[in-house]
Amino acid sequence: MGNLINLNKDWKFHLGDVADADYMGYDDSAWRCVTIPHDWSVEHPFDKSYASGTGYLPGGTAWYRKHFILSDDVSVKRVRVTFGGVYKHSRVWINSNYLGGRAYGYSTFTFDITDFVRAGENVICVRVEHEEVADSRWFTGSGIYRDVTLEISDLCCFKKDGVFVCTKSVKDGTAQLQISYQTIDCDGAEFYVEDKNGAPVASCKGAGATDEVTVEVLDADLWSPDNPALYNLRCCALKGGETVDEITIPFGIRTAVFDPNKGFYLNGVNMKLKGVCVHHDAGALGAAVPACVWERRLKKFKDAGCNALRTAHNPPSEDLLYLCDKLGLLVMDEAFDEWEGAKNKWWQGHNVYPPKRFGYAEDFPFWHKADLEAMVLRDRNHPSVILWSIGNEIDYPNDPYVTPLFDEVLGNNDANKPAQERRYDDKKPDARRLTTVAKELVEIVHNADSTRPVLSALSFPELSTRTGFADALDVSGYNYREHFYEEDHKRFPDRVIFGSENSHDPLAWYAVRDNEYICGQFLWTGIDFLGECRGWPTRISQAGMLDLCGYEKPLYYCRKALWTDTPFVKIAVSKGDKEHTSVWTDSFVYSGENGETMSVSCYTNAERAELFLNGKSLGEKEITDADGCRVTWELPFEEGVLTAKVLGAEDELCSSGAAQEILLQASGQNVIQAEVTLLDKDGHIAGADDKVIYYQLVGDGEILGIENGKPDDLTCYAEKYRSTYRGRAIVYIRAGETDSGITLHAYTKDGLSAEISIG
């Protein structure tokens, strides 16, 4: 019944403030035309004058204007516009009427514009203000970077996010569902549960504008990471016995229980959470990340044994949650990185003083309730979501909260913090304030959804377990504090404790594997991201097990060895002796000078591995917990083929020759991901002979960006060229609306060329 219209196309955009741009009749014909999602930060050069924390990219103030046509019957319709995310401090007008704004750049928000729209032309105007770029500890992006939708319905209809379906119980294959709903001026509602084929399997009816009803589903197909089975809930709002509004909500049937002694149970089955933390950007695309890019990443996470995701440290795109529902990934949905107290924001390199203090803290006192409610109400129907996080490292020591219980404190990343910054200072905010705020936030979440536990990711549990902060939570997440698991489990036997943020160190995983009361961990991070830089010219954090292109790093195979059982082995190499190399120095580029010392590593889940060079065995080694799934041989470089063999699997790595060919491989429809690989004469990756590749697109489409994942490549993303990194890159292309097809041409100045036709 309701009509949902995507408003992403044909927005007018102007970078810079304009005095009269909120006026419906303003002449914007000279403005640039853009497609939403759009992030203007990545369209500009990297510059050292911007903040290292946010990747040396600019912000600013900009305007967006959207002209659209409505039919004559709009006067008897309800019209609502929803913005998936605008970074940040947005203000919105419709037909010259001011609707309001949103400070937080990650919230989804909706305006009812029924009273202001008209038949014929309408104009939405959005002002976005992001002047201070040192406002975050990671890249944020700038602009309307998520979808914009228009919803047209009967005046009597469901409230926005007004239907909630949850699983109350599952017994002997029968699931009892609870459905609560809220409408605007309706007198009832009917609900139909439909299976994946659209066949109805159950129904129920509620009375009144607001009600709560239950329904049973027989032979329920339970949602899980191994079986991400989805149902649809068809919801019909009634007025005088007639359906006046209809919406469909995908959902899953599942139960989730956290036990302080036994860990996590999904559908009654005990399991470990094998999670990764992710930020929201995709390098060259900035914060405007299409669903297909996320899907490629998530499938790789799953192949490494991952079953969970943490949205660090803000509400995610809803596209991401739909994909987690579809692919089978459990989600910790996180709201904030700071509350009332502004954290240190590094702008001249990590831990380089002095910091800046801008950020969400300035808006939290006025906006926290609306922002937290918006996240929970929007996301509570996703079966993938099992945890609500109200904050990340809010209790970071002396940043800014202090306590007389500790005279001097050093935090996770405070190696260069001045001595006076580590000391107790009674003029700073008292850490006991966090308990008060946490109680309020937990209550806000429980009022919107009482079915999932609420946590905060604690950076300083040795304090937060003594101030009452941890007591205010349903679940305690510990960041890099595995050494407190055993002690705190004894101190608080009724408290659920797990790793909400952990390093790639296998020892952190063993602390989960070997303690049944620890239900899981979330690695920092799943994929590299813009910002949180060590200093110019590095533009990214390299903490991910995937690089910024989404290609696997040695860290990926280290994790796959720990989290999967199907036999595999992967070879990686470093230059230098074993004592001075590690998973962080390893790569898949085997090249060097004859006789140069090389360390060759095998990552495997097998018990033993044997390495060969040009067919000659270099010996077999046993893999133990002390090795952490990685065993290493030291040898002089020799051209040829390295081969690793384990029971049930083997891998080869060939020495890298000069680039002789460009290989292009494209996938996708609306947004195409074209993987670029340099090959040598034998068809192997020419990872030691990187080249600048130029790209040209012929046909109906546009190049959105080119990424190589190289940490210190400062080539402006707006350019249509970029070097490969270790022989690879990726090109993102938006296809047009015609069926004429497009062709991507790639070439180097020394004569290599390739092309691929798409569509």
N, C-alpha and C positions, 0 to 999 in steps of 0.2 A: 504493500500500500504506500509506504513512505518511499520517496525518491531520493536516492543518495547520489550526488553529482560530484565528480572529482573536478576541483578548480585549479589544478596544477599548471595548466598551459596558459601561455600568453599574458603573463604579468609584465607590467612596465616597471623598470627598476632605475633608480638614480642614487648613486653614491654621493652623499653630502646632504646637508640639511636644506630644506626648501620651506619658505615661510607659509605658502598657501597650498601646499600639496594635499591638505585634508579636504579641500574644497572639491565638491563633485565635478564642477565645471572646469577645473584646472586643465590646461592644455599639456598633456604628457606625450604628445605625438613624437617628440624628439628623444624621449627616453628610450633606453635599451630594452629590448624584449627578452625575458628570461622564462625558463621553465622551473617550477618548483618541484622538488626540493632544490634549494639554491644556497650556496655558501660563498659569500664574496671574499672571505679572507684568503682562500687558496687561489684566487685570481691575481694576487699581487706578489711582488718579490719578497723573498725572505730578507730580513734586515736586522742587524745586530741591535738596533735601537729599540726593537720590540722585546718582549719578554721570553727568556729561555723556557720558562715553565709552560708557555702556550705555543712553543715551536717557532718563535721569531716571525710570526705572521701578524698582520695588522687587524684592527677592528674598524671603528668609525661610527658614523651615523648614516642611515640610508632610508629611502622610501620605496615602498612597493604599492602599485595601484593595479586593480583588477576590474575590468569592465565585463559585465555579463548581462544576459537578457533573461527576463522572467515573463511567463505567459500571463494572459489576462486574468486567470483565476487565482492569482497569487493573493488577492485581497481576502480570500477565504481560506488561506493556508497558513500553517506555522512554518517559519523559515529559520533555520539555525545554521551558523557557520562555525566550523571547528578547525582549529590550528593544532597540528600535531606537535609542533615545537618551533619557537622563535627565539633565537639568541641575540640579544636579550632586551629587557626593558622596552617591551613593545607597547604601542598605543594604536588603537584600531578605530576607524570611522566607517560608517556606511552612509552613502548619499549625504555627506557633510555632517552627519550626526555622530557625535563621539560616543562610543560604546564602553570604553574602559581600556585597561591595559593589563599586562602581566610582567612582573619583574623577573621571575625565574625563567631561565632560558630552556629548561627541560620539561616544563609542564605542558600537557595537552589542555586546551581550554576552549570553551564554547560560548558564543554569544547568541542569544535569541534576537533576531533582527526583524521579527514579524511586523513590528510597528513602523519600520523605516523603509522597507522595500516597496517597490512599485512595479506595475506592469511596464515592460520595455526595458530600457537600459538602467543598470544599477552600477555603482562603483564602490568597491572596498578599498580603503587607503590604510596602509600600515607603516608606521614610523618605528624603526629599530635603532636603538642606541646602545652601542658597545664601544665606548670611547677608551675605557681603561682595559688594556689587554692583559695586564698582570693581575687578573681577577680570578685565576684558577691555577691548579697544580698540574693541569694538562690542557691540551688543545680543545677549545670550545667551538670554534667556528663562529660565523656571524651571518644573521639573516633568517629567512623563513626556510629552514633546512629540513623540515618534514612536511608531509602532505597537508593540503587544505581541502576540506570537503564542505559541501552545501547539502543540507538535509531539508527536504520539503515534505510536509506531512499534513494530515488533518489538524485542525486546531486542538482537537482532543486526541491525545497521543501518549506514548510512553515518555517519561522523563529521560533526559540524557543519562546514560549509564544506570537506568532505573530498574533493570532486571538483573537478578543475581541467582545463579543456579549452583548448588554445591551438593556433594555426596555426603549424606549423613551416615550411612552405613552400607556395608555389603555383607550379606550372609547367605551361604548356600547358593551363590550365583545370582541372588536377587539384590538389586541396589535400590535403596531408598534415597530419593533426591528431594531436596528442599528448594523451593523457588519463592523468592520474595520479589515483589514488584511495586513500582510507584508510577502513577500516571498523572496526566494533567486533564482534569475534568472528565474522566471516564468512570464508568460504573461497574466495571468488571474486566476480566481478562481470561483468555483460554490459552493453553500451552500444549504443544504437540512435540514429543520427543521422536526424532527421526534418525534412523541409522545411516551409515555411510552411503547407502543406495537410495536414500530419500524415503524409505518405507517407514510409516509410523509404527512405533513400538509401545507408546504409552501416551496418555493425555490426562489433563486435569483442568480445573476451572476455579478461578478466584472471584470473590465478590467485593465490590467497592473500588475506590480509586487506588487504594493501597491494601495489600494483603500478603499473606504467606501461606503457601500450599505445599503439599507433598505429593509425590508420585512414585510408583514402583516400576522398575525396569527389570524384566525377567531375563535370565541368561545374559547378564550384562557383560559386554566386552570391555575389559578394564584397560585403561590407559597406563602405559609404562614406557620407559626408554626402549625396551625391546619390542613393544607392541603399542605404538602411539595411536590407538584407536580413538576416533573422534565421532561424536554425535552432533546433530543440530537440534537446537531448541527453537521451534517456530512459535513466536509470541504474538498473540492477537489481542489488541486492546479493544474493548467493547463499549458502545454507547447505545443504549436502548436496544440491546440485543444484537446490534450490527457491528461488524468489524470496521473500525475506523483507522486503525494503524497496525502495521505488521512489521516485525523485525525478526531476523534470524541470527542466533548466537551459536557459534561452534563451541563445543565444550567436551570434556572428557570425564569419564567416571573413574574415580580412583580414591583410595584412602592413603593418608600419609601420617605417620606417627613418629615422634622423636622420643626416645626412651633414654633416661640419664645413665642407665647401666648397660643397655644393649645396643644403643645407636639408633639408626634410622630404619623404619619399615615402610615400604611402599606396597600397598595391597596385601599387607600381612607378611611380606617377604623382606628379610633383613638384607640390607645392601649398604655399601660404602658410596658416599658421594665423591666422585672423581671430577672435580670442577676446575674451571678456569675463570679468571676475571677478565673482562673486556672493557675497553673504552669504546667510544661511539664513532670514531673517525675511520676513514679508509684512505689515508695518505692524500693522494692527488685529488680525491673527491671531497676532502674535508669532512664535514659533518653530514653532508647530503649523500647518505649511503643507500643505494637501491637494495631492495630485498634480495636480489639475485647475488649480490656481492656477499651479503651475510650468509646466504645459503651455501655458497662455495666454502666459506670458512667453517661453518658449523658441521658440514659433512666431513671435513678433515679432522675436526676435533673428535667427532664420533669414531672415526677410523683409528684414532690414537687411544681409544678406550674411554674418552671423556663422556660423562653422562649428566653434567651439570654446568651451569653458567651463572656468573655473578655480574650484574649490571653496574660496574664500578665507574663512578660513584653517583649515579643519577638515574632517574626514570628513563627507560630505553624507548626506542621506536617501537610502536605496537607491531610493526612488521616483524621485528625480531622475535617477539613473543609468539606470534602466529607460526613462525618457522620452528621455534622450539616445541610448540604443540605438535606440529606436523612431523618433525624429525625425531622427537623423543629426547628432549633435554630438559632436565629439571632446572628451575630458575630461583636464585635469590634476587628479588626485586628491591633495589636500593634507592632511597630518596635523596639523601644529602651527604655532603662531605664536610659541611660545617653548619653550626647552629648560630648561637648568638655571638660567639667569639670568632673573630677572623683569624685564620691560620696564616703562617708565613707563606708568602708567594715569592718563589725565586725568579728573578728576572735577569740576573747576570751570570747564570750558571748555578748548578745545584749546590745548595748550602753556602752560596756566596753572599755575605752580608753587605749592606743591610737588605732585609726583605721588604716587599710591599704588602699591604694589608687589605686590599680591595677584595670583594667577593660577595657571596650570598649572605654572609652575616649581616650586612646592612639591610637586607630585605627580610630576613628570617622572622623578626618579631611581628611583622605585619602580614606575612604571606605563608608562614609554615603550615597553618591549618588547611588553607585552601589547596596548597601544593601537595601536601601529603594525602588529603582526601581524594584529590584528582587522580593520583597514581593508583591508589587502592581501588577506587570505584571503576576506573578504566580497566584495570588488569585482573580483577578478582575472578573473572570467568575463565581465565586461562588455566588449564589443568597443569601446565608446566610450572606454574608459580607455586612454590611450596613454602617460601619464607618471605617475610617483609623485613627489610633492613631500614631502620630509621636514621642510620648514620654510619659514617666510616671514620675511625680514628678521631672521634670527637674528643677523646680523653688523651690526645697526644700531649706528652709532658711539657709543661711550660709554653704551650703553643695553642692558646694563651693561658690555659687553666693551670693553677698551682695548688699545692697542698703543704701544710706544715708537717705532714707525715714523712715527707722526703725533702731533705735540705738541698740535695743536688741530684739531678736526674738527666740521663742521656737517652734520647729516643732512638728509634730505628735508623734514622738518616741524619744524625746530628754530629757526625764526626768533626765538623769544622765550626760547630756552634760556639760562640764566645763563652768564656767561663761564666760571666754575669748572667747570660741567658739560661744557664743550666740551674741556677740557684733559686731557691724559694724567695718570692717577693710578694709580700702581703698586699701590695698595691695592684696586683694582677687579679683576674677573676678567680674565685675559689672553686675548686673542682667539685665541691658538694652541690653546686648549682646544677650540674649535669643530671643529678638524680631527679631534681624537680622537673626539669624539662623532659627527661626521658619518660617519666610517668605520664605527662600530658600527651606526648606523642604516641605512646603505647595505647592510651585510651582512645585517641583519634582513630588509630588503626582498628582497634577492637570494635568500635562503634560501626565501622564500615564493613568489617569482615572479622568475625570471631573464630573462623575455622582454621586459620593459619597462625603459627607462632611469630612473634616479633623479636628481632634481635638488633644489636648494634655491634659492629666490628670493632673490638676493643684493641687498642694499641698498648694499653698500660693496665692489664688486669691486676697486677700486683697492687695498684691503687684502687681501681674501680670495683674490686671485690670487697673493699674496706669502706667505701663511701656510700654504699647503697645503690650505686649506678647499676651494677650487674643484677642486683635484686629486683630492680624495676623491669627487667627484661624477661621474656618467656624463655629465651635461648641466649647463650653467650657465645659470640664468635671471637676467636683469638687470632690476632694478626702477628705472625712470627713469634709465637710464644709457646712452642711445643714443649719446652722444658717445664712449663707449669701444668701440663695436663694431669700428670699423676698426682701431684700435690693438691691441686684444686679439686680433682675428683674426690679425693679423700675428705677435703674440707667441706665440699658441697655435694654430697652424694645424690641429692635430688635435682641437681642442675644439669641441663644439657650443655655440653661444651664441645666445640669442634673448631677446626681451622678455617676461618673466614678469609684469610689471606696468607699464603705460604710461598716460600722460595721453591725453586726447582730442585733443591738438594734432596736426593733420595731419602736421607735420614728423616726429613719432614714427613715423607709418605710412610716410612716404617712406623712412625709414631701413631699413624692412623691404622695401618694394617695390623699392628700388634696389640692394639687396645680396643676391645670390642665396644667400649663406652664412647669412643670417638667416632662419630658417624661419617667424617669425611674431611676434605680439604679443598681449597680453591687456590689454584696457582696464580702467582703474579708473574707474567700474564699469559693469556692465550695467544695474543698477537701483538707485534710491535705497534706503537702509536705515536702520533705527533705530540711533541711537548715533553715535559719533565726531562729536559735535556741536561747533560752534564756541562754544557757550555758551548759557545760558538766555536766551530761551525756545525757542530752536531745539532740536528733538528728533531731527532726522535729519541724515544726510549727503546732500548733493544732488549727488553725483558721478555719478549714473547717467544713462544715455541714455533710460531709462524712469523715470517718477516712481513714487512708492510705491504708486500704484493700478495701475501697469502701463500707463499711458498714455504715448504717445510725446512726448518733449521735442524741441526743436530739435536738441539733441545727437544724437538718434537719426537725423535726416535728414542731418546732417553725416556721420555714419558710413556711412549708406546710400549717400551720394554717393561715398564713397571705396571702398566694398567691393562695389558692384553695377554692372552694365552696362546693364540695361533702363532706357530713358530715363524720368526723373521730375524734377519740380521741386516744391519746397515753400516757401510764403511764411511768414515769421515777422517780428515787429515788436518794436521797443523804442522807448521814449520818450527823446528826446535826440538829439544829433548823432552822426555816425558814429564820431567819435574816442573817444567815451565809452560805446559800446555794443559788445556782443559776443554770441557764441552763448550765453553764460551769462545775459545780460539779455534775450534774445529770448523771446517767447512767441507764442501764436496768438490773442491778444486784441487786436483792432484797435479802439481807442477813445481818445478824447481831446477836448480843446477845439479848436474851429476855429482853425487857424493854428499850433497847437502843433507843435514840431519832432518829427518821427518818423523813425526809421531803419527802412527796409523791406529785409529780406534775402531772397534766394533761395538755397536749398540745392539743388544739382543736380549730376548727373554729366555733364551736357551741356557743350559747349564755350562756348556763348553763351546768355544769357538776356535776355528783354525784359520790362519791367514796364509795366503799364497801370493807371491809376486812372480808374475810371468810363469806360472805353473809350479814354482818351487815352494814347498811348504816352509813357512817361517815358524812353525810350531803351533801347538794347541794350548789354549789357556782356559782355566776354569773361571767362571763368573760367580762372584760371591756378593753378599750384601755390602761388604766393604768396598767392592768395586763400583757399586751403584749402577749396575747394568752396562758398564763401559769398561772394556779391557783394551790395553794399548801396547803396541809393539813399537820399538824404536829402530829405524833403519836408514841407510843412506838412500837418497833419491835415485831412482832408476826408471826411465821411461818404460811404459808398458801397462800391464793390467794387474790391479790388486783384486784378489778374490777372497771372500770370506765365506766359510761354510759352517753351518750348524745343523743339528739334526732336524731335517724337514725343510730347510731353506738355505739360500745362498744369495750373495750380492757381489756385483762387480763395480769397480771404479777405475776408469781408464785415465791415463795421463792426458792432460789437456793440451791440444795443439792450437795452431792459429785458426782464427775464424775464417771459414770459407763459404758459409751459407747462413741466411736468416730463415728460421722456421716460424711461421705464424699459425696459431691454432685458436679458433674463435668459437665461443659458445654463448648462448643467450638469444633473446628476442628484442624486447624493448631496450634493455641495456645490455650491450655485448661486452664480454671480457675476452680480449684478444691477448693470449699469452705469446710472448716473444722470446725466442731462444736462438743464440748463436751456436752454430755447429762447426766442428772442424772437418777435415777431409774424410775422416772415418765415421762421421755422423755422431760423434760424442759432443757433449756440451763444451764449448770453448770458453770455459770459465776464467781463464787467465788472459784472455785477449778481448777485453771489453771495448766496445765501440759506441760512439754517438750515432744513434739512429734517428733519421728524420721520417716523419709520417705525413701522409696526405690522404684525405678521405674524399672519394668521388661518389656522388649520389646523395640521397636524402638522409642525412644524418650529421652528427657532429662529434668530434673528439672531446670528451669531458675531461680527460686528464691522462697523464702517463706517469707511472710509478716504477721505480726500480728497487726501493727498499734500502738504498745506500744511505747510511746515517748522515754523512756530511755532504751529500749532493744538494747544492743550493740553487740548482736550475729552477727558474720560476715555473710553476705548474701551468701557467698560461701558454708556455711555449709548446710548439709541436715537434719538439725533439728532446731526447734524453739519452744519456749513456745507459748501457746495460750494466748490471752489477752481478759479478760472478756468472756472466753469460746470459742473464735473464732480465726481463722487464714485463710489464703488463700495460695494455692500452684499454681504457674504458671509452665506449662509444654509445651514444644515444641514437637509436634508429628513428627515422622520421615516420610519418603516417602513411606514406605511399608504399606500394608493393614493388617499386622499381628496383630495389636492391641497392647495396652499397659495396664499394670495393676499398679496402685499406691497402695503401702502398707504403712500403718501408724501404729505405735505402740509406747507405752510408756514403760519405764523400770519397771513399777509396774503392767504390765500385760494387759493393754487395747490394742486392735488391731482392725484394719478394713482394708478392701481393696475395690477398685472399678476398674472395667474393663472399658476401654475407647476405643471406636472404634471397 
